[in-house]
């Protein structure tokens, strides 16, 4: 069996709306080695494999299996997930971590591994957690990935699923500072999920037919094939052209609302197309190919402590300063409370960050080579 299902739950929000996204993502798969993806894999290893399953906490700057250093944000994010899980389920309820679930009644090639789930049959509840380490806000309400996973968990439970009356979906996203909080919840009766599972089944059937159509939508920004999508290209070009239309001086409230909505949608499509092209060009440059007008520029990573948390807190105590917050203050915060910059520098490190795609100013190149 391949590592990923053809109809991935993580892509469900795309193939529900855009059947052609399945073919596009097969032709242009995700770059699992990108800095963003590598950081996410390391954060999941800290929270799920080490702290939740193995019951041990990695130390700051330990290396994850993919050689990404453990950061304070990863440790704090894992604590947030674990504390929410422990506060939710009674003693004796079995916790299931990264266990494969199959959704064959939706499609034979639809399966995946939910992050964490637990069935409290006495209370009639199923809990399903998804841990997101990225910054961009992820909506929990009608989250198709979680809805898809829930069907797989119900299939796993077999007869015990009859005891479940409601499902509690939770997105835990420690680095998304939103008014809804870092832990977001959607409680839904099981009866409300059945029509959504039918929607998934019908969408899966369309997506796996020959030559499915691409339908640009808000999910385009996460599609790994967006840089090569003719439908998205046509929509973005059309949106760019509309920017040159002549507008009346005076517009009604309704006309302004309509235009703002149209432009906002166009901006989302443009952003998805731009980000797709940026990722594709960056991958080309990393492979040694030359791309006119662009280059990769290394960035500096976030400053972190290079010593264990306990040692940093003890350092603060010797200086008569409290560096605990809970956890520990960041190096920048430590400077603000009075720790000498040179001392902070001796106890901290700033690892190299990822490479960022930047435009090359052709006038600079002309100056270097003496061309007019």
C-alpha positions in Angstrom: 0.0 0.0 0.0 1.3 3.4 -0.9 2.2 5.9 1.8 -0.7 8.2 1.0 -4.3 7.5 -0.2 -5.3 8.8 -3.5 -8.2 10.6 -1.8 -6.4 12.0 1.2 -8.5 13.3 4.1 -6.1 16.3 4.4 -7.2 17.2 0.9 -10.9 16.5 1.3 -11.9 20.2 1.4 -10.3 20.5 -2.1 -11.7 17.4 -3.8 -15.2 18.0 -2.4 -15.3 21.3 -4.5 -12.7 20.7 -7.1 -12.7 17.1 -8.5 -9.7 17.8 -10.7 -7.5 18.7 -7.8 -6.9 14.9 -7.2 -5.3 14.5 -10.6 -3.4 17.8 -10.3 -1.9 16.8 -6.9 -0.9 13.4 -8.2 1.0 15.1 -11.1 2.6 17.7 -8.8 2.9 16.1 -5.3 3.7 18.1 -2.2 7.4 18.9 -1.4 7.7 17.0 1.9 11.2 18.5 2.3 10.1 22.1 2.3 11.0 24.0 5.5 7.3 24.5 6.4 6.5 20.8 5.9 9.7 19.7 7.8 8.8 21.9 10.7 5.3 20.5 10.9 6.6 16.9 10.8 9.0 17.7 13.7 6.2 19.4 15.8 4.0 16.3 15.3 6.8 14.0 16.4 7.3 16.0 19.6 3.6 16.1 20.5 2.4 12.8 19.3 5.2 10.3 19.1 7.3 11.5 22.0 5.1 13.2 24.6 1.8 11.4 24.0 2.8 7.9 23.0 6.3 7.5 24.5 5.6 9.7 27.5 8.9 11.5 27.4 9.6 15.2 26.7 12.4 16.0 24.2 14.8 18.7 25.3 15.2 22.0 23.6 17.4 21.7 20.4 17.1 17.9 20.4 16.8 16.7 16.8 13.6 15.2 15.4 14.0 12.2 13.1 14.1 14.6 10.1 17.0 16.5 11.7 14.8 19.6 12.6 15.8 21.0 16.1 13.1 21.0 18.8 12.0 24.5 19.6 10.3 26.1 22.6 7.2 26.6 20.4 7.0 22.9 19.6 7.3 22.0 23.3 4.6 24.6 24.3 2.3 23.5 21.5 2.6 19.9 22.6 1.8 20.9 26.2 -1.4 22.7 24.9 -2.5 19.6 23.0 -1.8 17.2 25.9 -3.5 19.4 28.5 -6.6 19.6 26.4 -6.8 15.9 25.9 -6.2 15.1 29.6 -8.9 17.6 30.7 -11.4 16.1 28.3 -11.5 12.3 28.7 -12.2 10.3 31.9 -9.8 7.9 33.4 -10.0 4.5 31.6 -11.0 5.9 28.2 -8.5 4.6 25.6 -6.6 7.1 23.6 -5.8 6.3 19.9 -2.9 8.2 18.4 -2.1 8.1 14.7 -3.9 4.9 14.1 -4.9 4.2 10.5 -8.6 4.5 9.7 -10.3 3.4 6.4 -13.3 5.1 4.8 -14.0 2.4 2.2 -17.7 3.2 2.2 -16.8 6.7 0.9 -14.1 5.4 -1.5 -11.8 2.4 -1.6 -8.8 4.7 -1.9 -9.8 7.0 1.0 -7.9 6.3 4.2 -5.6 8.1 6.6 -4.3 8.5 10.2 -6.2 10.9 12.5 -3.9 12.5 15.0 -5.8 11.6 18.2 -9.3 10.2 18.9 -11.1 8.7 22.0 -14.5 7.1 22.4 -16.3 7.7 25.6 -19.1 5.2 25.0 -20.7 5.8 28.5 -21.2 9.5 27.7 -22.0 8.7 24.1 -19.2 10.9 22.8 -16.5 10.6 20.2 -13.6 13.0 20.5 -11.4 13.7 17.5 -8.3 16.0 17.7 -6.3 17.5 14.8 -3.0 19.2 15.7 -2.0 22.0 13.3 1.4 23.7 13.8 1.0 26.3 11.0 0.2 29.9 11.5 -2.8 30.2 9.2 -6.1 29.9 10.8 -7.9 26.5 10.3 -11.7 26.4 10.7 -13.1 23.6 12.7 -16.7 24.0 11.7 -17.5 21.7 8.8 -13.9 20.7 8.5 -14.0 18.1 5.8 -10.7 16.4 6.9 -12.2 15.8 10.4 -15.6 14.7 8.9 -13.8 12.2 6.7 -11.7 10.9 9.6 -14.8 10.6 11.8 -16.3 8.1 9.2 -13.1 6.0 9.4 -13.2 6.0 13.2 -16.9 4.9 13.1 -15.9 2.1 10.8 -13.1 1.1 13.2 -15.6 1.1 16.2 -18.0 -1.3 14.5 -21.0 -2.0 16.8 -19.7 0.4 19.5 -20.4 3.3 17.1 -24.1 2.7 17.9 -23.5 4.2 21.4 -22.1 7.5 20.0 -24.7 10.3 20.0 -22.4 13.2 19.3 -18.9 13.9 17.9 -16.6 16.6 19.4 -14.1 17.9 16.8 -11.2 19.9 18.0 -8.5 21.8 16.1 -5.5 22.6 18.3 -3.4 25.3 16.7 -0.9 26.8 19.1 0.6 29.4 16.7 -2.7 30.7 15.4 -3.7 33.7 17.6 -7.3 34.1 16.8 -10.4 35.4 18.6 -11.7 31.8 18.6 -8.7 30.7 20.6 -5.9 28.2 20.0 -8.2 25.3 20.7 -11.4 25.4 18.6 -14.4 23.0 19.0 -17.3 21.9 16.9 -19.9 19.6 18.6 -22.2 17.9 16.2 -24.9 15.2 16.6 -24.1 12.0 14.7 -27.3 12.3 12.7 -26.0 15.5 11.2 -22.9 13.8 9.9 -24.6 11.2 7.7 -25.6 13.6 4.9 -22.0 15.1 5.0 -20.6 11.6 4.6 -22.9 11.1 1.6 -21.5 14.4 0.2 -18.0 13.0 0.6 -19.0 9.8 -1.1 -20.5 11.6 -4.1 -17.6 13.9 -4.4 -15.1 11.0 -4.3 -17.0 9.3 -7.2 -16.8 12.4 -9.3 -13.1 13.1 -8.5 -12.1 9.6 -9.6 -13.8 9.6 -12.9 -11.8 10.2 -16.1 -10.8 13.8 -16.8 -12.5 15.5 -13.8 -12.9 19.2 -14.0 -10.9 21.8 -12.0 -13.0 24.4 -10.2 -10.9 27.2 -8.7 -12.0 28.0 -5.1 -10.6 29.1 -1.7 -8.7 25.8 -1.3 -6.5 26.5 -4.3 -3.9 28.0 -2.1 -3.1 24.6 -0.6 -3.2 22.6 -3.8 0.3 21.4 -4.8 -0.7 21.6 -8.5 -1.9 25.2 -8.5 1.1 26.5 -10.4 0.2 24.3 -13.3 -3.7 24.6 -13.2 -5.1 26.2 -16.4 -8.4 26.9 -14.7 -6.8 28.8 -11.9 -4.6 30.7 -14.4 -7.6 31.7 -16.4 -9.5 32.9 -13.3 -6.5 34.9 -12.0 -5.8 36.5 -15.4 -9.5 37.5 -15.7 -9.3 38.9 -12.2 -6.2 40.9 -13.1 -7.9 42.3 -16.2 -10.9 43.4 -14.2 -8.6 45.8 -12.3 -8.5 48.0 -15.4 -12.3 48.3 -15.8 -13.7 51.9 -15.6 -15.7 52.4 -12.5 -18.5 55.0 -11.9 -17.7 57.8 -9.6 -20.7 57.2 -7.5 -21.7 53.6 -6.4 -24.5 52.3 -4.4 -23.9 50.4 -1.2 -25.0 47.2 -3.0 -22.6 47.9 -5.9 -19.7 48.5 -3.5 -20.5 45.3 -1.6 -20.6 43.3 -4.8 -17.3 44.7 -6.1 -15.5 44.2 -2.8 -16.7 40.6 -2.7 -15.6 40.1 -6.3 -12.2 41.6 -5.8 -11.6 39.7 -2.5 -12.4 36.4 -4.3 -10.1 37.4 -7.1 -7.3 38.4 -4.6 -7.6 34.9 -3.0 -7.2 33.2 -6.4 -4.3 35.5 -7.3 -2.6 34.7 -4.0 -3.1 30.9 -4.5 -1.6 31.2 -8.0 1.3 33.3 -6.8 2.2 31.0 -3.9 2.1 28.0 -6.2 4.4 29.5 -8.7 6.8 30.7 -5.9 7.0 27.2 -4.5 7.6 25.6 -7.9 10.3 28.2 -8.9 12.0 27.7 -5.5 12.1 24.0 -6.0 13.6 24.5 -9.5 16.4 26.7 -8.1 17.1 24.2 -5.3 17.6 21.6 -8.1 20.2 23.8 -9.7 18.0 25.2 -12.5 18.3 28.8 -13.5 15.1 30.9 -13.3 15.4 34.4 -14.8 14.6 37.2 -12.4 14.6 35.1 -9.2 17.0 33.7 -6.6 16.8 32.0 -3.2 18.0 34.1 -0.2 18.7 32.5 3.1 16.9 33.9 6.1 17.8 33.9 9.8 15.8 31.6 12.1 14.1 32.5 15.4 16.5 33.0 18.3 16.1 30.2 20.9 17.9 29.1 24.1 20.7 26.7 23.5 20.6 25.3 27.1 17.9 23.4 28.9 15.0 25.4 30.3 15.9 24.6 33.9 19.4 26.0 33.4 18.0 29.3 31.9 15.6 29.7 34.9 18.4 29.0 37.3 20.5 31.7 35.5 17.8 34.2 36.0 17.6 33.3 39.7 21.3 33.9 40.2 20.7 37.4 38.7 17.7 38.1 40.9 15.4 37.9 37.9 12.4 35.6 37.1 12.7 34.1 33.6 9.8 31.6 34.1 6.5 32.6 32.5 5.4 29.4 32.8 8.0 27.7 30.7 10.7 30.3 30.1 11.0 33.8 28.6 12.4 34.0 25.1 15.9 35.5 24.7 14.4 38.8 23.5 12.1 38.9 26.5 15.1 38.1 28.8 17.0 41.2 27.5 14.0 43.3 28.2 13.8 42.3 31.9 17.5 43.1 32.4 19.7 40.2 31.4 22.8 41.5 29.7 22.8 41.1 25.9 26.2 39.4 25.9 25.0 36.9 28.5 21.8 36.1 26.5 24.0 35.6 23.5 26.2 33.1 25.3 23.1 31.0 26.2 21.1 31.3 23.0 21.5 30.5 19.3 19.9 31.7 16.1 19.8 28.9 13.6 19.7 29.4 9.9 16.2 29.8 8.6 14.7 28.6 5.4 15.6 30.0 1.9 13.1 32.6 0.6 12.4 33.3 -3.0 13.3 36.9 -3.9 13.1 38.9 -7.1 16.4 39.9 -8.7 16.6 43.6 -9.5 17.9 43.6 -13.1 19.4 47.1 -12.7 21.7 45.7 -9.9 22.9 43.0 -12.3 23.5 45.5 -15.0 25.6 47.6 -12.6 27.7 44.6 -11.6 28.4 43.6 -15.2 28.6 47.2 -16.6 25.7 46.9 -19.0 23.5 49.8 -19.9 
